[in-house]
């Protein structure tokens, strides 16, 4: 009976590292979302976007983020399939998202300082880096 319960829990929840990773993501999402909303409310940051997706400031911003994503995908392919290194590293995606937000924060600060949107991007970037380090070191 106990063995069956263990097998069912492994099927639905996964084994140790993955469960800890999922728990970390849930906790991170709660903390970052509450901090993000608090900063947005406290500093009265406006979000200028017509639709659901993020609106880039100019063409340089769009091309810069695209280059970061392409370099990440090439690096991911090279690390996983050529070198066979870091095969189960989920946190690489977190690192790229943090780098994207850091780039976004710098571009928003330089080109659109009045909206204060760069503060939210910087907060998300720092949170992403801290989450990456936490997952890399402890999970």
N, C-alpha and C positions, 0 to 999 in steps of 0.2 A: 504494500500500500504506500509506504513512504517512497519507494523507488518510483512508482507511477507518478506521485505528486512532484518529485524532482524532475522527471522527464517532461511533464507538462509545463513546469515553470521554466525549464531551459528552452522549450520550444517557443513559449510566448515572450519570455523576458531576455533570453540570451544568457551567455555565461558572464562571469564576474566583471571583466574589464568593460565590456560593452554596456552592462547595466550601470556601472559606475559612470561611464561616459554619458549615458542618457540622463541619469540623475543630475550630473553636473550641468548639462545643457538646460534642463528644466529650472534649476536653481539660478543659473546665470540669466535666463530669460526673464525671470521674475524680478531679480535685482536690477538688471539693466533697464527693463521697461519702466519700472517705478522711478528710477533715477532720471531716465530720459523725459518722462512726463513731468517730473518735478522741475527739472531745468527749463523745460519748455514753458511751463506755467510761471515760474518764478522770474525768468528773464524776459518773458513775453516775446518769445521767438516765433516769427511767422514762417510758415511753410508755403513757399511759392511753387505750386505745381498744379497743372490743369487736370491731370489724371491721377491714376494710382501709382504710376511709375515715377522715378526720380527724374527731374528735369535738369539736364546739364547746363552749365552757365554759357559755355561757348564750345566751339569745335575742338580747341586744344584740350579742354576738359574731357570731352567724349573720346578723343583719340588717345589721350593719356591713360584713361581707365581701360580702354580696349587693349592697349599694349601691355598693361599689367596683367590682365586676364590671359592674354595669349602667351606671355612669358611663363605664367604659372602653369598653364596646360602643357606647354612643351617640357618644362621642368618636371612636372608630375609624370608625364609619359616616360621621360628619360630615367627618373629615379625608380619608378615601379617596374618598367618592362626591360630596360637595358641593364641597369645596375642591380635590379632586384633588391632594392633597399627601401626601407620604410613601407612595406607592403600593407600594413594595417594601420597606417597613421591617418586617423580621421581629422586630427587637429590641423593639418596643412590647409584645409579649406578655411578654418577659422583665422589662420594667419593671413591668408590672402584677403579675406574680407576686412581684417583690421588694417592691412596696408592700403586697400582701396579707400577706406574711410580716412586714413591719414592723408593720402593724396587729395581726396575730396576736400578735407578741411583746409589744407594749404591753399588750394585753388580758390575756394570760397572766401578765405580770409583776404587774399590778394585782390580778387576781382569783385566781390560782393560783400563788403564789410558791414554795410548797413543792416542787413537782414539778420545778423547774428546766427545764421544757420551753421556757420563754421564751428560754433561752440558745441552743438549737438553732434556734429561729425567727429570732432576731437574727443568728446566724451565716449562715443561709440568705439572709436579707434583705441583709446587707452583701455577701455573695458575689454575689447577683443584681445589686445596684447596680454593683459593680465589673465584672461581666460585661457589663452593659448599656453602661457607659461604654467598655469595651474594644471592643465590637462597633461602637458608634456612632462611635468615633474612628478605628479602625484597619481596619475591614472595609469 
